[in-house]
Amino acid sequence: MTPILILTHGDFGSALLKAAEAMLGPQAQIQALALGLDETREDFGARTAKAMAAFEAAPLALVDIACGTPWNVAVMEGCTQKGDVLAGLSLPLLMEALTLRDTLGPTDLAIELKKRAADGLQRAGELLAQPREDR
């Protein structure tokens, strides 16, 4: 099982994890860390390193925004060397990650999630215009 480390600005990641667990049940080998408004990059990095050390294997870090502090910390703490980092966290993406992580390692999981991400975006006008049997 690929561990998942959720790194976000504020409590966004924790809220997504709580919602995903409400639908999929409790999850092992996953942790959400929130970058506090007054927290330094160094302090967040230390908490991230501690969380990574607690996992049984290399994690996939899911972050909210590419090149933001959570992304930079994940890269600096070695997630790209031991696991992988993927930005653009959303509830559909997290749920896909949780259902696929038993069969894919962190890099393959990141690659597959990136491929599937566009399918998570739906525009109501297009979806409703399709005949029922095509939905």
ABEGO torsion letter per residue (X at the ends): XBBBBBBBBEAAAAAAAAAAAAAAEBBBGBBBBBBBAABBAAAAAAAAAAAAAABABBBBBBBABBGBAAAAAAAAAGAAAABBBBBGBBAAAAAAAAAAAAABBAAAAAAAAAAAAAAABBBAAAAAABBAAAX
